[in-house]
């Protein structure tokens, strides 16, 4: 179940990444401008390198989230691949991303340093990840 969860989490993350790159072309035309000087462990990097690093970390965290869900199912902590279990897990992941990862990246708790709508976006994207993750899990 760990491998299945990791694969489903990665696939769901890649689908969301693809959709996030297409969304500005169909939306209001607002592209997010990153005005920070990107750094990685104190070393200055280009905006392109920062983008690719963000893509890599997004896919990696989706893989880890899926694998941890599979581990929780294997250990009997979750009742299986039901929709409610997956939605609960996506909310746990949201709390981790918003409460731990975003502050480490300098975005503030739940991204409120960036935008007041960022917590809503975080919630909706984690719900979408959960729906995609659940759908891919039940396919297998």
VMD Tcl script that builds the backbone (N, CA, C; Angstrom):
set m [mol new atoms 420]
animate dup $m
set s [atomselect $m all]
$s set {name element resname resid chain x y z} {
  {N N UNK 1 A 0.813 -1.197 0.000}
  {CA C UNK 1 A 0.000 0.000 0.000}
  {C C UNK 1 A 0.861 1.269 0.000}
  {N N UNK 2 A 2.063 1.167 0.564}
  {CA C UNK 2 A 2.946 2.337 0.610}
  {C C UNK 2 A 3.337 2.752 -0.803}
  {N N UNK 3 A 3.723 1.771 -1.624}
  {CA C UNK 3 A 4.102 2.077 -3.010}
  {C C UNK 3 A 2.905 2.616 -3.790}
  {N N UNK 4 A 1.751 2.022 -3.596}
  {CA C UNK 4 A 0.536 2.486 -4.279}
  {C C UNK 4 A 0.200 3.921 -3.874}
  {N N UNK 5 A 0.293 4.201 -2.589}
  {CA C UNK 5 A 0.038 5.555 -2.113}
  {C C UNK 5 A 1.044 6.556 -2.661}
  {N N UNK 6 A 2.321 6.162 -2.688}
  {CA C UNK 6 A 3.362 7.052 -3.219}
  {C C UNK 6 A 3.132 7.336 -4.700}
  {N N UNK 7 A 2.792 6.292 -5.456}
  {CA C UNK 7 A 2.545 6.475 -6.891}
  {C C UNK 7 A 1.309 7.344 -7.128}
  {N N UNK 8 A 0.236 7.066 -6.404}
  {CA C UNK 8 A -0.993 7.855 -6.576}
  {C C UNK 8 A -0.785 9.298 -6.146}
  {N N UNK 9 A -0.058 9.509 -5.060}
  {CA C UNK 9 A 0.231 10.865 -4.606}
  {C C UNK 9 A 1.062 11.639 -5.608}
  {N N UNK 10 A 2.049 10.973 -6.188}
  {CA C UNK 10 A 2.895 11.616 -7.190}
  {C C UNK 10 A 2.101 11.960 -8.442}
  {N N UNK 11 A 1.284 11.033 -8.906}
  {CA C UNK 11 A 0.486 11.282 -10.109}
  {C C UNK 11 A -0.492 12.425 -9.864}
  {N N UNK 12 A -1.144 12.445 -8.695}
  {CA C UNK 12 A -2.069 13.534 -8.370}
  {C C UNK 12 A -1.322 14.865 -8.316}
  {N N UNK 13 A -0.117 14.868 -7.739}
  {CA C UNK 13 A 0.682 16.088 -7.675}
  {C C UNK 13 A 1.102 16.586 -9.044}
  {N N UNK 14 A 1.462 15.668 -9.928}
  {CA C UNK 14 A 1.867 16.053 -11.284}
  {C C UNK 14 A 0.670 16.596 -12.067}
  {N N UNK 15 A -0.503 15.998 -11.896}
  {CA C UNK 15 A -1.709 16.523 -12.560}
  {C C UNK 15 A -1.994 17.940 -12.078}
  {N N UNK 16 A -1.895 18.171 -10.774}
  {CA C UNK 16 A -2.130 19.508 -10.244}
  {C C UNK 16 A -1.077 20.496 -10.737}
  {N N UNK 17 A 0.152 20.047 -10.851}
  {CA C UNK 17 A 1.222 20.903 -11.364}
  {C C UNK 17 A 0.946 21.297 -12.806}
  {N N UNK 18 A 0.505 20.347 -13.598}
  {CA C UNK 18 A 0.151 20.613 -14.982}
  {C C UNK 18 A -0.988 21.628 -15.061}
  {N N UNK 19 A -2.024 21.413 -14.254}
  {CA C UNK 19 A -3.164 22.330 -14.258}
  {C C UNK 19 A -2.772 23.726 -13.769}
  {N N UNK 20 A -1.872 23.798 -12.804}
  {CA C UNK 20 A -1.460 25.116 -12.296}
  {C C UNK 20 A -0.657 25.891 -13.329}
  {N N UNK 21 A 0.008 25.196 -14.225}
  {CA C UNK 21 A 0.738 25.888 -15.282}
  {C C UNK 21 A -0.180 26.303 -16.429}
  {N N UNK 22 A -1.325 25.635 -16.567}
  {CA C UNK 22 A -2.295 26.011 -17.594}
  {C C UNK 22 A -3.278 27.072 -17.117}
  {N N UNK 23 A -3.545 27.121 -15.829}
  {CA C UNK 23 A -4.583 27.995 -15.282}
  {C C UNK 23 A -4.428 29.465 -15.640}
  {N N UNK 24 A -3.238 30.054 -15.602}
  {CA C UNK 24 A -3.146 31.485 -15.917}
  {C C UNK 24 A -3.580 31.827 -17.346}
  {N N UNK 25 A -3.493 30.886 -18.256}
  {CA C UNK 25 A -3.893 31.149 -19.632}
  {C C UNK 25 A -5.414 31.198 -19.782}
  {N N UNK 26 A -6.139 30.584 -18.848}
  {CA C UNK 26 A -7.592 30.547 -18.918}
  {C C UNK 26 A -8.251 31.435 -17.868}
  {N N UNK 27 A -7.467 31.968 -16.948}
  {CA C UNK 27 A -8.007 32.799 -15.875}
  {C C UNK 27 A -8.027 34.263 -16.263}
  {N N UNK 28 A -7.890 35.088 -15.271}
  {CA C UNK 28 A -7.967 36.538 -15.460}
  {C C UNK 28 A -6.678 37.115 -16.033}
  {N N UNK 29 A -5.705 36.262 -16.279}
  {CA C UNK 29 A -4.446 36.738 -16.835}
  {C C UNK 29 A -3.492 37.260 -15.778}
  {N N UNK 30 A -3.775 36.965 -14.526}
  {CA C UNK 30 A -2.895 37.405 -13.451}
  {C C UNK 30 A -1.815 36.349 -13.227}
  {N N UNK 31 A -0.598 36.671 -13.586}
  {CA C UNK 31 A 0.516 35.786 -13.320}
  {C C UNK 31 A 1.157 36.209 -12.012}
  {N N UNK 32 A 1.500 35.258 -11.187}
  {CA C UNK 32 A 2.129 35.565 -9.910}
  {C C UNK 32 A 3.573 35.978 -10.184}
  {N N UNK 33 A 3.931 37.146 -9.714}
  {CA C UNK 33 A 5.290 37.649 -9.865}
  {C C UNK 33 A 6.073 37.333 -8.598}
  {N N UNK 34 A 7.178 36.681 -8.760}
  {CA C UNK 34 A 8.044 36.390 -7.627}
  {C C UNK 34 A 9.147 37.439 -7.614}
  {N N UNK 35 A 9.044 38.372 -6.700}
  {CA C UNK 35 A 9.977 39.493 -6.658}
  {C C UNK 35 A 11.138 39.251 -5.699}
  {N N UNK 36 A 11.124 38.122 -4.992}
  {CA C UNK 36 A 12.207 37.818 -4.054}
  {C C UNK 36 A 13.485 37.463 -4.795}
  {N N UNK 37 A 14.597 37.600 -4.099}
  {CA C UNK 37 A 15.854 37.052 -4.603}
  {C C UNK 37 A 15.910 35.602 -4.157}
  {N N UNK 38 A 15.703 34.667 -5.084}
  {CA C UNK 38 A 15.666 33.262 -4.662}
  {C C UNK 38 A 17.021 32.792 -4.158}
  {N N UNK 39 A 16.974 32.070 -3.059}
  {CA C UNK 39 A 18.177 31.503 -2.450}
  {C C UNK 39 A 17.901 30.058 -2.079}
  {N N UNK 40 A 18.950 29.273 -2.142}
  {CA C UNK 40 A 18.865 27.869 -1.758}
  {C C UNK 40 A 20.045 27.584 -0.849}
  {N N UNK 41 A 19.758 27.346 0.418}
  {CA C UNK 41 A 20.787 27.182 1.442}
  {C C UNK 41 A 21.780 28.340 1.439}
  {N N UNK 42 A 21.255 29.549 1.304}
  {CA C UNK 42 A 22.077 30.749 1.357}
  {C C UNK 42 A 22.730 31.141 0.046}
  {N N UNK 43 A 22.708 30.256 -0.939}
  {CA C UNK 43 A 23.330 30.549 -2.237}
  {C C UNK 43 A 22.273 31.139 -3.164}
  {N N UNK 44 A 22.600 32.232 -3.827}
  {CA C UNK 44 A 21.644 32.847 -4.745}
  {C C UNK 44 A 21.496 31.984 -5.997}
  {N N UNK 45 A 20.227 31.777 -6.402}
  {CA C UNK 45 A 19.935 30.989 -7.593}
  {C C UNK 45 A 19.042 31.825 -8.506}
  {N N UNK 46 A 18.917 31.400 -9.750}
  {CA C UNK 46 A 18.083 32.135 -10.706}
  {C C UNK 46 A 16.610 31.806 -10.459}
  {N N UNK 47 A 15.729 32.614 -11.035}
  {CA C UNK 47 A 14.296 32.361 -10.896}
  {C C UNK 47 A 13.907 31.053 -11.564}
  {N N UNK 48 A 14.553 30.714 -12.646}
  {CA C UNK 48 A 14.261 29.433 -13.311}
  {C C UNK 48 A 14.668 28.265 -12.423}
  {N N UNK 49 A 15.850 28.352 -11.814}
  {CA C UNK 49 A 16.275 27.286 -10.900}
  {C C UNK 49 A 15.322 27.188 -9.711}
  {N N UNK 50 A 14.863 28.330 -9.208}
  {CA C UNK 50 A 13.918 28.327 -8.093}
  {C C UNK 50 A 12.599 27.678 -8.503}
  {N N UNK 51 A 12.163 27.929 -9.739}
  {CA C UNK 51 A 10.928 27.324 -10.228}
  {C C UNK 51 A 11.074 25.807 -10.317}
  {N N UNK 52 A 12.160 25.343 -10.886}
  {CA C UNK 52 A 12.374 23.900 -11.003}
  {C C UNK 52 A 12.528 23.245 -9.633}
  {N N UNK 53 A 13.170 23.939 -8.712}
  {CA C UNK 53 A 13.305 23.420 -7.355}
  {C C UNK 53 A 11.926 23.330 -6.696}
  {N N UNK 54 A 11.075 24.333 -6.928}
  {CA C UNK 54 A 9.711 24.293 -6.405}
  {C C UNK 54 A 8.910 23.147 -6.984}
  {N N UNK 55 A 9.075 22.901 -8.287}
  {CA C UNK 55 A 8.391 21.779 -8.931}
  {C C UNK 55 A 8.856 20.461 -8.315}
  {N N UNK 56 A 10.168 20.318 -8.150}
  {CA C UNK 56 A 10.728 19.096 -7.563}
  {C C UNK 56 A 10.198 18.882 -6.142}
  {N N UNK 57 A 10.191 19.940 -5.335}
  {CA C UNK 57 A 9.722 19.807 -3.961}
  {C C UNK 57 A 8.225 19.507 -3.908}
  {N N UNK 58 A 7.443 20.108 -4.797}
  {CA C UNK 58 A 6.008 19.836 -4.841}
  {C C UNK 58 A 5.755 18.353 -5.123}
  {N N UNK 59 A 6.417 17.824 -6.123}
  {CA C UNK 59 A 6.222 16.413 -6.479}
  {C C UNK 59 A 6.735 15.509 -5.361}
  {N N UNK 60 A 7.858 15.874 -4.761}
  {CA C UNK 60 A 8.415 15.078 -3.667}
  {C C UNK 60 A 7.473 15.050 -2.471}
  {N N UNK 61 A 6.899 16.196 -2.107}
  {CA C UNK 61 A 5.984 16.219 -0.967}
  {C C UNK 61 A 4.679 15.495 -1.279}
  {N N UNK 62 A 4.233 15.517 -2.516}
  {CA C UNK 62 A 3.050 14.731 -2.893}
  {C C UNK 62 A 3.344 13.244 -2.790}
  {N N UNK 63 A 4.535 12.834 -3.203}
  {CA C UNK 63 A 4.959 11.440 -3.087}
  {C C UNK 63 A 4.990 11.029 -1.619}
  {N N UNK 64 A 5.595 11.868 -0.769}
  {CA C UNK 64 A 5.698 11.544 0.655}
  {C C UNK 64 A 4.318 11.497 1.302}
  {N N UNK 65 A 3.443 12.433 0.953}
  {CA C UNK 65 A 2.085 12.434 1.515}
  {C C UNK 65 A 1.341 11.156 1.144}
  {N N UNK 66 A 1.457 10.751 -0.108}
  {CA C UNK 66 A 0.805 9.520 -0.538}
  {C C UNK 66 A 1.382 8.294 0.141}
  {N N UNK 67 A 2.705 8.250 0.271}
  {CA C UNK 67 A 3.349 7.104 0.915}
  {C C UNK 67 A 2.977 7.027 2.399}
  {N N UNK 68 A 2.912 8.169 3.068}
  {CA C UNK 68 A 2.522 8.167 4.480}
  {C C UNK 68 A 1.077 7.720 4.656}
  {N N UNK 69 A 0.209 8.081 3.710}
  {CA C UNK 69 A -1.166 7.590 3.765}
  {C C UNK 69 A -1.180 6.063 3.626}
  {N N UNK 70 A -0.405 5.552 2.670}
  {CA C UNK 70 A -0.317 4.102 2.500}
  {C C UNK 70 A 0.226 3.414 3.743}
  {N N UNK 71 A 1.212 4.024 4.378}
  {CA C UNK 71 A 1.758 3.472 5.615}
  {C C UNK 71 A 0.705 3.482 6.719}
  {N N UNK 72 A -0.061 4.557 6.819}
  {CA C UNK 72 A -1.120 4.630 7.830}
  {C C UNK 72 A -2.178 3.558 7.598}
  {N N UNK 73 A -2.500 3.281 6.343}
  {CA C UNK 73 A -3.459 2.215 6.039}
  {C C UNK 73 A -2.865 0.859 6.404}
  {N N UNK 74 A -1.588 0.645 6.060}
  {CA C UNK 74 A -0.936 -0.625 6.398}
  {C C UNK 74 A -0.866 -0.854 7.906}
  {N N UNK 75 A -0.651 0.219 8.660}
  {CA C UNK 75 A -0.554 0.087 10.117}
  {C C UNK 75 A -1.916 0.035 10.798}
  {N N UNK 76 A -2.979 0.214 10.027}
  {CA C UNK 76 A -4.323 0.165 10.574}
  {C C UNK 76 A -4.777 1.473 11.210}
  {N N UNK 77 A -4.055 2.555 10.971}
  {CA C UNK 77 A -4.439 3.845 11.532}
  {C C UNK 77 A -5.552 4.503 10.728}
  {N N UNK 78 A -5.684 4.123 9.463}
  {CA C UNK 78 A -6.750 4.628 8.600}
  {C C UNK 78 A -7.607 3.431 8.211}
  {N N UNK 79 A -8.876 3.680 7.931}
  {CA C UNK 79 A -9.790 2.576 7.640}
  {C C UNK 79 A -9.759 2.122 6.193}
  {N N UNK 80 A -8.817 2.571 5.428}
  {CA C UNK 80 A -8.704 2.141 4.044}
  {C C UNK 80 A -8.736 3.314 3.095}
  {N N UNK 81 A -9.120 3.031 1.888}
  {CA C UNK 81 A -9.060 4.053 0.844}
  {C C UNK 81 A -10.415 4.710 0.608}
  {N N UNK 82 A -11.199 4.849 1.653}
  {CA C UNK 82 A -12.486 5.515 1.536}
  {C C UNK 82 A -12.317 7.008 1.314}
  {N N UNK 83 A -13.337 7.617 0.745}
  {CA C UNK 83 A -13.277 9.033 0.406}
  {C C UNK 83 A -13.058 9.904 1.642}
  {N N UNK 84 A -13.736 9.590 2.728}
  {CA C UNK 84 A -13.614 10.386 3.956}
  {C C UNK 84 A -12.199 10.279 4.526}
  {N N UNK 85 A -11.614 9.086 4.501}
  {CA C UNK 85 A -10.242 8.912 4.989}
  {C C UNK 85 A -9.255 9.738 4.176}
  {N N UNK 86 A -9.412 9.708 2.868}
  {CA C UNK 86 A -8.498 10.458 2.002}
  {C C UNK 86 A -8.679 11.955 2.202}
  {N N UNK 87 A -9.914 12.416 2.336}
  {CA C UNK 87 A -10.147 13.854 2.570}
  {C C UNK 87 A -9.570 14.287 3.916}
  {N N UNK 88 A -9.707 13.443 4.920}
  {CA C UNK 88 A -9.101 13.737 6.213}
  {C C UNK 88 A -7.593 13.822 6.113}
  {N N UNK 89 A -7.013 12.891 5.351}
  {CA C UNK 89 A -5.565 12.910 5.170}
  {C C UNK 89 A -5.117 14.160 4.406}
  {N N UNK 90 A -5.873 14.580 3.420}
  {CA C UNK 90 A -5.481 15.783 2.682}
  {C C UNK 90 A -5.554 17.012 3.589}
  {N N UNK 91 A -6.463 17.027 4.550}
  {CA C UNK 91 A -6.513 18.136 5.506}
  {C C UNK 91 A -5.338 18.088 6.473}
  {N N UNK 92 A -4.921 16.889 6.869}
  {CA C UNK 92 A -3.717 16.759 7.704}
  {C C UNK 92 A -2.503 17.267 6.933}
  {N N UNK 93 A -2.413 16.895 5.658}
  {CA C UNK 93 A -1.303 17.384 4.828}
  {C C UNK 93 A -1.355 18.901 4.708}
  {N N UNK 94 A -2.546 19.467 4.561}
  {CA C UNK 94 A -2.685 20.923 4.473}
  {C C UNK 94 A -2.171 21.597 5.745}
  {N N UNK 95 A -2.507 21.034 6.889}
  {CA C UNK 95 A -2.028 21.602 8.148}
  {C C UNK 95 A -0.506 21.543 8.237}
  {N N UNK 96 A 0.082 20.464 7.749}
  {CA C UNK 96 A 1.545 20.355 7.754}
  {C C UNK 96 A 2.165 21.360 6.788}
  {N N UNK 97 A 1.629 21.432 5.574}
  {CA C UNK 97 A 2.176 22.380 4.591}
  {C C UNK 97 A 2.044 23.816 5.079}
  {N N UNK 98 A 0.847 24.168 5.542}
  {CA C UNK 98 A 0.601 25.545 5.950}
  {C C UNK 98 A 1.236 25.915 7.272}
  {N N UNK 99 A 1.324 24.960 8.183}
  {CA C UNK 99 A 1.845 25.255 9.513}
  {C C UNK 99 A 3.329 25.013 9.691}
  {N N UNK 100 A 3.932 24.194 8.824}
  {CA C UNK 100 A 5.358 23.868 8.971}
  {C C UNK 100 A 6.164 24.299 7.747}
  {N N UNK 101 A 5.787 23.812 6.573}
  {CA C UNK 101 A 6.604 24.071 5.386}
  {C C UNK 101 A 6.585 25.529 4.939}
  {N N UNK 102 A 5.414 26.125 4.905}
  {CA C UNK 102 A 5.341 27.522 4.443}
  {C C UNK 102 A 6.097 28.484 5.358}
  {N N UNK 103 A 5.986 28.344 6.677}
  {CA C UNK 103 A 6.810 29.221 7.517}
  {C C UNK 103 A 8.312 29.000 7.314}
  {N N UNK 104 A 8.716 27.758 7.055}
  {CA C UNK 104 A 10.139 27.497 6.797}
  {C C UNK 104 A 10.603 28.172 5.506}
  {N N UNK 105 A 9.696 28.285 4.525}
  {CA C UNK 105 A 10.032 28.940 3.263}
  {C C UNK 105 A 9.911 30.456 3.342}
  {N N UNK 106 A 9.401 30.972 4.454}
  {CA C UNK 106 A 9.267 32.412 4.612}
  {C C UNK 106 A 7.953 32.977 4.126}
  {N N UNK 107 A 6.941 32.120 3.932}
  {CA C UNK 107 A 5.631 32.576 3.464}
  {C C UNK 107 A 4.677 32.877 4.610}
  {N N UNK 108 A 5.091 32.669 5.831}
  {CA C UNK 108 A 4.200 32.873 6.964}
  {C C UNK 108 A 3.308 31.664 7.168}
  {N N UNK 109 A 2.598 31.657 8.285}
  {CA C UNK 109 A 1.716 30.524 8.576}
  {C C UNK 109 A 0.557 30.536 7.590}
  {N N UNK 110 A 0.373 29.437 6.889}
  {CA C UNK 110 A -0.660 29.243 5.865}
  {C C UNK 110 A -0.564 30.260 4.732}
  {N N UNK 111 A 0.626 30.847 4.523}
  {CA C UNK 111 A 0.852 31.743 3.395}
  {C C UNK 111 A 0.292 33.128 3.543}
  {N N UNK 112 A -0.166 33.503 4.749}
  {CA C UNK 112 A -0.798 34.811 4.911}
  {C C UNK 112 A 0.174 35.969 4.711}
  {N N UNK 113 A 1.466 35.707 4.766}
  {CA C UNK 113 A 2.431 36.770 4.485}
  {C C UNK 113 A 2.380 37.173 3.016}
  {N N UNK 114 A 1.998 36.249 2.163}
  {CA C UNK 114 A 1.951 36.496 0.725}
  {C C UNK 114 A 0.636 37.143 0.304}
  {N N UNK 115 A -0.474 36.596 0.796}
  {CA C UNK 115 A -1.789 37.002 0.309}
  {C C UNK 115 A -2.835 36.543 1.322}
  {N N UNK 116 A -3.863 37.337 1.526}
  {CA C UNK 116 A -4.901 36.937 2.474}
  {C C UNK 116 A -5.763 35.795 1.931}
  {N N UNK 117 A -5.766 35.568 0.625}
  {CA C UNK 117 A -6.517 34.467 0.018}
  {C C UNK 117 A -5.706 33.178 -0.047}
  {N N UNK 118 A -4.435 33.237 0.323}
  {CA C UNK 118 A -3.571 32.069 0.211}
  {C C UNK 118 A -4.072 30.877 1.038}
  {N N UNK 119 A -4.575 31.077 2.278}
  {CA C UNK 119 A -5.112 29.917 3.011}
  {C C UNK 119 A -6.290 29.254 2.301}
  {N N UNK 120 A -7.128 30.046 1.653}
  {CA C UNK 120 A -8.253 29.478 0.897}
  {C C UNK 120 A -7.732 28.661 -0.284}
  {N N UNK 121 A -6.729 29.206 -0.973}
  {CA C UNK 121 A -6.108 28.499 -2.089}
  {C C UNK 121 A -5.466 27.200 -1.609}
  {N N UNK 122 A -4.775 27.258 -0.484}
  {CA C UNK 122 A -4.148 26.066 0.088}
  {C C UNK 122 A -5.197 25.013 0.409}
  {N N UNK 123 A -6.309 25.422 1.002}
  {CA C UNK 123 A -7.390 24.496 1.330}
  {C C UNK 123 A -7.970 23.853 0.076}
  {N N UNK 124 A -8.280 24.675 -0.924}
  {CA C UNK 124 A -8.893 24.153 -2.146}
  {C C UNK 124 A -7.949 23.232 -2.917}
  {N N UNK 125 A -6.671 23.592 -2.983}
  {CA C UNK 125 A -5.733 22.732 -3.715}
  {C C UNK 125 A -5.511 21.415 -2.987}
  {N N UNK 126 A -5.538 21.411 -1.667}
  {CA C UNK 126 A -5.404 20.142 -0.955}
  {C C UNK 126 A -6.645 19.287 -1.093}
  {N N UNK 127 A -7.804 19.907 -1.178}
  {CA C UNK 127 A -9.028 19.143 -1.446}
  {C C UNK 127 A -8.952 18.533 -2.848}
  {N N UNK 128 A -8.510 19.319 -3.824}
  {CA C UNK 128 A -8.349 18.792 -5.184}
  {C C UNK 128 A -7.331 17.658 -5.212}
  {N N UNK 129 A -6.206 17.829 -4.495}
  {CA C UNK 129 A -5.226 16.742 -4.425}
  {C C UNK 129 A -5.866 15.501 -3.828}
  {N N UNK 130 A -6.665 15.674 -2.769}
  {CA C UNK 130 A -7.318 14.535 -2.139}
  {C C UNK 130 A -8.278 13.821 -3.081}
  {N N UNK 131 A -9.045 14.582 -3.857}
  {CA C UNK 131 A -9.983 13.972 -4.809}
  {C C UNK 131 A -9.211 13.202 -5.884}
  {N N UNK 132 A -8.170 13.812 -6.436}
  {CA C UNK 132 A -7.359 13.121 -7.446}
  {C C UNK 132 A -6.688 11.881 -6.859}
  {N N UNK 133 A -6.136 12.021 -5.666}
  {CA C UNK 133 A -5.469 10.908 -4.992}
  {C C UNK 133 A -6.452 9.755 -4.769}
  {N N UNK 134 A -7.637 10.076 -4.253}
  {CA C UNK 134 A -8.649 9.047 -4.022}
  {C C UNK 134 A -9.054 8.370 -5.328}
  {N N UNK 135 A -9.278 9.173 -6.371}
  {CA C UNK 135 A -9.690 8.633 -7.662}
  {C C UNK 135 A -8.632 7.680 -8.223}
  {N N UNK 136 A -7.364 8.062 -8.109}
  {CA C UNK 136 A -6.290 7.206 -8.623}
  {C C UNK 136 A -6.179 5.940 -7.765}
  {N N UNK 137 A -6.346 6.063 -6.457}
  {CA C UNK 137 A -6.292 4.881 -5.588}
  {C C UNK 137 A -7.369 3.870 -5.937}
  {N N UNK 138 A -8.592 4.335 -6.166}
  {CA C UNK 138 A -9.661 3.371 -6.438}
  {C C UNK 138 A -9.568 2.781 -7.843}
  {N N UNK 139 A -8.802 3.448 -8.726}
  {CA C UNK 139 A -8.584 2.858 -10.055}
  {C C UNK 139 A -7.760 1.589 -9.962}
  {N N UNK 140 A -6.849 1.556 -8.989}
  {CA C UNK 140 A -5.979 0.383 -8.835}
  {C C UNK 140 A -6.603 -0.566 -7.856}
}
mol reanalyze $m
mol bondsrecalc $m
mol representation Tube
mol addrep $m
